[in-house]
Amino acid sequence: MVVVFIHIIVILLKQAQLAEWDCLHTCVRGAVFWEPNKPLIIEEFHMPRPKSGEILIKTKACGVCHSDLHLMKGDFSSYISPCVVGHEITGEVVEHGPFIDSKIVKRYPIGSHVVGAFIMPCGNCFFCSKGEDELCEDFFAYNWAKGTLFDGETRLFLCGSGNYAFNVLLLLKFMYCMGGLAEYRVVPAHALSILPNSLPYTESAILGCAVFTAYGAMAHAAEVYPGDSVAVIGIGGNNRGSGCRHCCGSLGKTTDIFPVYTKCERWGKSCNGWTYTNWCYGKVDINRLVRRKIKVIGSYGAKPRQDLPELVRLAETSIPNISDAVSRKYKYEEAVQAFHDLDQGSIVGRAVIEIS
C-alpha cells in the first residue's frame, strides 16, 4: 500500500510539472528514434529541466556520427528506445541546475559557449575518482543501460494532452548520450568544456566524439612513440586519415600517413590472421601473441575533464583542423537526409547538423 501511494504521488508530481510546462508553452523539438530501420521523427518536447550538477544547453550544432546510425539500424539491440539521438554537440548555457557547485556556475556562466563529450562522467564513482572518466560506472549503468541520467530518470517528455497521470509513461523518451539532436538538452557539467569565441559552433561539434575518440586511443591506449609504424583499422569518419594525422600531430608524433583503401565484406572477413564475425569475435595465433608481446587494447574514448579542454586548445591552433574535417552541413529539418546520406556512404569526412 505504501509503495502504491508513493507511486501515485510521483505520477501526480510529474503531472503537475508537465501541466506547468504546458502553461508556459515551452515545447521544443527533438529527433526521435522510434524503431530500427525507420527514419527519425521530429517531435515536440517539454523544455527539459536540469537537476543538481547539470546544465541546460541551447543546442547550436550536432555531429552526424555512425554510432547513431548503428543505433537506428538496430545494431545496438540492448539500447533502450524510443530515444532522442545525437552525441556530438555544441551550444550555449541557458540554465544551471539547483544546488549546483558555485565553481561550476563560475566556469560555465549563463550565455557561455560550450562543447560536450559523448562520455558524460558522474565525477564521483570509483573510476572517476581515479581520473578515469572514460570508464565512469554511472554513465554505463544509467545512460547506456537505461537511457537516463544518473538519477535514473530521463529529462525528455513529449508534449501532449489529456490525463498525464495515465499517459506519463507514454510521454517520456530516453536519451542516447545527452540526446543531442534536441533544440535544448540537459548535460552533466563534467561532460562540458568552454568553447572560445574563436571556434565556430558547427565545426567544433566533432571535438566531442570524432576527435575525442581518436585522441583517447593515441594518448592513453596505444602508447605510440615517435618513429613507430602503426596500422589504423576502421579510420571511418575521421576524413580518410585526417583525424589520425591531426591527433598524431597534437601529440608530437610522426605525421607520415599512407592510407590503404580496401573494400571487404561486412562479416567474416579474414585479415592477417584475424577473422571478424559480427563485431566482437575473432581468432588469433596465441603463440605469436605471446612470443611477440602483442597486446590487444581497448579504447572507448578520451577523458572528458582532462582531455576535452586540451582538444579545444589544440583546435584553436588548427590541430586538428576541424574546418577541413567537416565537409557537409545540414539544417535541422534535414536530419533524416543527413543520416540517409551517411548510410549511403556519400559523406566524406564529417557532417554536422546546424540546429539554431
N, C-alpha and C positions, 0 to 999 in steps of 0.2 A: 504493500500500500504506500509506504514512504517513497519507494523508487518511482512508482507511477505518479505520485504527487509532484515529485521533483521534475520528472519528465514533462508534465503538463506545464509547470512553471517556466521551464526552459523554452517550451514552444510559445507560450504566451509572451515571454520577453522578446523572442525573435519576432513575433507578430507585431508587437508594439514598435520595435525598431524598424521593421520593414514599412509599417504604416507611416512612421515618421519620415522615412526616406521618400515615400510616395508623395507626401505632402510637400516636400521640398523640391519635387520634380528634378531629382538629380540622377537620372538614368544615364549611363554611359555605355559605349559599345565594347564588345569583346568577340573575338573569333573563336568559336566553339567547335571542337572535335567531338562529334556525337557517336560515330561508329566507323569501323575500319572501311577503307576504300570509298568513303563518301567525302565530298568536298566540305570544307569549313563553312559554317553558317555564322554570319554576323548577328549576334543577339544583343539585347539591351539588358544591362545590369544596374542594380543599385550602386551608388557611389560606395566603393569599399572603404572600410574604416580601419585604420591602423591601431594595433594594440601596443603594449609596452615593448620597447626595443625595436619597434617597426616604424617605417616611414612611408607615407603615401606619396607616390610619384605620378606626375602627369607625363605619360609616355610621349616621347618625341620620335623614336625610331626603334625598330626591332629587326634583327637579322633573320634571314631565311636559311635555316640550318637543316641539314639532312636528318638530324636526330628527330626533329619534329615530324619530318616526312615518314621516318620509320614508325613513329607512334601512329600516324594517320593511316598507315598501311597495315597495322596490326602486328608489326614485328615485336613490339613491346607488349606481349599479351598480358603480363602481370600488372600493367599500369592501369589505374582506375580511370573510368570515363563515365559520363562526358566531362570534358575539361577544356579550359582555355589554354591554348598552346603559346609558344614563344618564350625564348630564354636569353636572347642577346639584346640587351636593352640600354637605351639612354633616356634621360628625362629630366624633369625639373621637380625639385622638392616643393610640395604644397602643404604638407601637414606632418607633424610628429605625433606618435602615439602617446597616450597618457603615461605619466610617471617615467618618462624616458630620461636616461642619463644626461645631465647637463653638458657633458663633454661631447655627446653625440649631437645635441642641438647646436653647440658651438661649431662643430666640424661640418655639419650639414644644415646651414640656416635656410629658412624659407626663401625660395627663389633660386637656390644654388643649382648648378648643373651637375648631374651625376651619371656614372656608368655603373652597371651592375654585373656581377659574376653569376654564372648559372649555378655554381655551387654556393649555397646560402648557409654559412656556418652559424650554429647557435651561439658559439663563443664560450660555452660552459661545460660541454661534455668532456670525456676522458681525452679524446684526440684533440679537440680544440684547445684544451688547457696545455697541451704539449706543442701547440703551434702547427698541428697537422690538420688544418681546416678542411682539406680535401677529403678527409676520412670522417667528417662530422657524423656522429651517431644519430642525432636527431634529424638531420637533413635526410638521411636514407630511411630512417624509421617512420617519419611522418610525411615529408614531401614526396619522396619516391614511392613509398609503400601505400600511402593513403591519399595523396593529392592535397594535403593540407599544410598549414604552417605548424609551428612547434607546440601549439596548444591543442592540436588535433582537430582544428576547425578551419574550414575554408573562409576566405574573405569575399567570395563572389556569390551573389544571389541574383537570379534573374528577376527583372521587373515583371510584375504580373498583377492579376486582380483576383478577387474572390476571397475566400476564407483562408488566410495564411496559416491558421492553426492546423489545417488539414493538408495544405499544399506545400508547407515549408520544405519537406524532404524532396519534393519535385523541383523546387525552385533553386536549390543550391547546386553549384557547379564547382568542380575541383580545379586544381591549379597544377599545370605542368611547369615545374620550377616556380617562377613568380607569376606565370600567366601573362607573358609579356605582350601578347597581341590584344591588349585591352587598353582603352584610352587612359585609364587610371588603374594603378595596381599597387598593392602593398608589398614592400620588400623589407626583410630584416636588415637593420642598419649595418651589420657586419659584412653584408654582401656588396656594399657600395663603395665607391671611391669618387672623390670630387673630379669633375671634368672641367679643365680650364677653358676659358672663353676662346682660346686659340685653337681648340679642337672642335670640329663640327659634330653635331649630334648624329647625323646619318652614318658617316664613315666610322665613327668611334664605337658604334654598336657592336662591331665584330670583336672588340677587345675582350668582351666578357665570355667568349666561348672559342671562336676560331683561333684567335691569337693566344688566348688563355690556356687552352689545352696543349698547343704546341710548345708554349713556353714551359709549362709544367713538366712535359716529357723531357725537354732539353735540360732544364735547370736542375731538376730534382730526381729524375729517374734514370736517364741514360748515362749520366756522368761522362759526357763526351769531352774530350780534350783536344787542343789544337793539333792538327795533323792527322786526327783519326779519320778513317773512312767509314761511312755509315750508309745503310740502306734504309730508306724510309718507305714503308709499305702502307698504302692507303692514304696517299697525300691529299686526295679528295678535294675538299673545298678550299684548301689553302692555296688556291690560284696556281696550280701546276708547279708547285715547288717554291713559290714566293714566301709562303708562311714559314717554311723550314729555313729558307735563306735569311729572312728577317730575324728569326729567333737565333740562328747561328751568329749573325752579326751583333745582336744585342748582348750576347754572352762573350763576345770577343773570339768566336770560333772561326774556322775557315769558312769561306763562302763559295768555294768551288763546288757547284752542284751540277750533276749531269743527269737530267731526267731520262728515264726509260719508260716508255709507254707500252703497255701490253693490254690486250683485251682477252679476258678469260671468262669461263662460265661462272655463274654466281656461286654454285655449290660444288663441292667435291673436286676442286682444282688442286693438283699436286704442284708444289713449288719448292724445289731444293730440299726434299726430304720431309716437308710438312704436307699433310693432307687436310684441307679445311673442309669441314662438313657442318653446315648450319651454325655458324658463328663461333662456337666455343670448343669444339672438339678437334683433336689433332694427333698426329704421330710424330715422334722424333727419335732419332738414334740415341739411346741413353748412353752408350759408350762414348760417342762423340761429345755429348753434352758434358760428361764428367771429365774426359781427358783434356778437352779444350777450354774448360772452365767457362762454358757458355751459360749465361743467365737468361731466364725468362722473367721479365719485369713488367708489371702493370703500372699504368699511369692514367688516372682519371682526369686530372687537371692540375692547375697551379693552386697556390694558397691565396684565397681572396684578400685577407687582411694584409698580407705581406707583399704579394706579387702584383695585385691589380693596380695599386698606386705606382709601382715601378713600371708597369706596362704603359700607363698613362704618360709617365715622364719620358719613356723611350719614344712613344708615339709623337710627342712634341718635337723630337729630333728626327722624325721620319724613319725611325727604326722601331717597329715596322712602318712601312709606307702604306697607311690604311687607305689613302686616296686611290692608290694604284690597285689595291686589292679588291675594292668594291667596284664591280663592273656593271651592275644593274640596280636601278632604284624603282620602287613601285609605290603607288598610292595605297592608302589603307583599303580602299574599295577594291583594289586589285590583288588582295592577299591570296585568294583562291587561284588566280592566274600565276602568281609567283611560285606557289608550290607545284602547280602543274608544270611550269617550265623547269623547275628543279627536277621533277620526276622524269621529264623527257630528256634530261641531260643537256639542255640548251643554255644553261647558265655556266659560264666560265669564270672562275673566281668566286667572289661573294656577292650576294644580293641582299638588299636591305629594304624594308617597308617603312616608309615615312608616315607617321601616324598623325601628328599635329604640328 
